Amino acid sequence: MMCRFFSHFTSVPYAMFANLMKQRTFSFLLLLPVAWMLLLTLFSPGCANIVPPVGGPRDSFPPVLIKASPALNATRFDAKTITLQFDEYLQLDNLQQELIINPPSEKQPNIEARLRNITIKIRDTLQPNTTYSIRFGNAIRDVNEGNALKSFSYVFSTGNYIDSMMLAGEVLNAETGMPDSTLVVMLHKSADDSAVAKEKPQFITRPNGKGRFVFENLPPGNFYLFALKDEGMRRYSSNQTPFAFHGEQVNTAKTNDSILLRSFVAEKEVEKKPGQAAGGAAGVPSKKKDEKPVLRITASASKTQDQDLLSPLTFSFSLPIKSFDSSLLQFSDTNNVAIKNYTLQLDTSATKLVLTHAWKDDSYYKIIYPKNFASDSAGNGNARGDTILFSTKKESEYGAVRLTISGIDFAKKPLLQWVQNDAVVKSYALTGNKLNIPLLAPGEYKLRVLYDENGNGKWDTGNYWKKKQPEYVLAVDQKINIRPNWENELEINL
């Protein structure tokens, strides 16, 4: 109808409009062509094609709970089915990893999402006068955009009131000082040391990405606090499992919001020695029948690989060796002047021989070892000798460091550890707020401060059964970039 009207309207002779325009002001004359063009645009012959709106703001809101039956925080709870109704279609994502039920139940409830509803069917017998919480973490998400309803929980009580005690803290990796979010945090009632190995916990929770954990809706009382790698049973059955324990009993009626748990592995897995075949004896390489193993030696320095001024030279063996004859080794400069002030030491794997010497920068060295210099457990010696010619790096390839450090307890024998790729590459004892390092390999480092109270120069793990906590490590919350041929000045505040 409107299109037919516009067609008729546009057929009116232009002269009629000329008379009308004479009766209007000049400004109106200027505006009329604009209005005419707008009319042409709005009522063009294609007006029958309706164009839907394009785009619109992205939905960034999570689902909203509209109704819960029984209601949230219900008391005297005796239902077998819980229904949660939301304002939009939703899905459950990664529910098995996100879901936490306290107190833990023997039989997990059946939980499913359908359209806008979540249904929880309780399969276990509920304890009397107990507050329960079903925590979904970030599992509840809308269907379209996947927006998560974060930290949603459904709480109810089989008694007359909801327990309201809480306990919070953080979990750190004791060796690195960094947050550890990989463990499950547990509360036990029993004072028996073996309870954590034999019994299921009374309450559990998981730390967030920053290692922060929170227990809510706890009853008043005393508990023992642990953290453990969650492998299903939630029992500390192996010293090779990551574990943490709080040395003191905690009372939930008191303020507990800054508890620190430091995780450690009491015993590392025994590493197979190089050449050990699966199911075979240590030191026996996988080989064809009647094939005689050959002992080969490789040095860490060569004509094409300069020796690091800060590191020893390493001989690597293709098989674990049983013995070597240091008197057969010739170590000299390129003028054949013998060098005597060095040490040779075989490492614990028996596959590396470490030569330690105070290297001079930009200098040349020569090492000669003969045939049968070393031999393996079968008595096979290296098949041939070799002459190694190499030079050392220049001091200009390193950076100098001047450090000012504060916030450290110097009575606890602190060591400043320089870390690359999660490995400690250098350690320096700290005796005061100033530290000067004349040579340090360039690159990016992380720093840690180890309180080396036993003075052995390394981090020592803990032992729950001996009630020994691991040595304390503080992580420096900044990365350090050392530039070559540059005096780097740094300030560290812990």
Secondary structure as UniProt FT lines:
FT   HELIX           2..10
FT   HELIX           14..22
FT   HELIX           26..42
FT   HELIX           45..48
FT   STRAND          65..69
FT   TURN            72..73
FT   STRAND          81..86
FT   STRAND          90..92
FT   HELIX           95..98
FT   STRAND          100..102
FT   STRAND          110..114
FT   TURN            115..116
FT   STRAND          117..121
FT   TURN            128..129
FT   STRAND          131..137
FT   STRAND          140..142
FT   TURN            143..145
FT   TURN            150..151
FT   STRAND          152..157
FT   STRAND          165..173
FT   TURN            174..176
FT   STRAND          183..188
FT   TURN            193..194
FT   HELIX           195..198
FT   STRAND          203..205
FT   TURN            209..210
FT   STRAND          212..218
FT   STRAND          222..229
FT   TURN            239..240
FT   STRAND          243..245
FT   STRAND          250..251
FT   TURN            252..253
FT   STRAND          259..264
FT   TURN            274..275
FT   TURN            278..279
FT   TURN            282..283
FT   TURN            289..290
FT   STRAND          297..299
FT   TURN            309..310
FT   STRAND          313..317
FT   STRAND          321..324
FT   HELIX           326..328
FT   STRAND          330..333
FT   TURN            334..335
FT   STRAND          343..346
FT   TURN            348..349
FT   STRAND          352..356
FT   TURN            361..362
FT   STRAND          364..369
FT   TURN            371..372
FT   STRAND          374..376
FT   TURN            377..378
FT   STRAND          381..382
FT   STRAND          386..392
FT   HELIX           395..397
FT   STRAND          399..406
FT   HELIX           410..412
FT   STRAND          414..420
FT   TURN            421..422
FT   STRAND          423..429
FT   STRAND          434..440
FT   STRAND          443..451
FT   TURN            453..454
FT   HELIX           464..466
FT   STRAND          473..482
FT   TURN            484..485
FT   STRAND          487..493
//
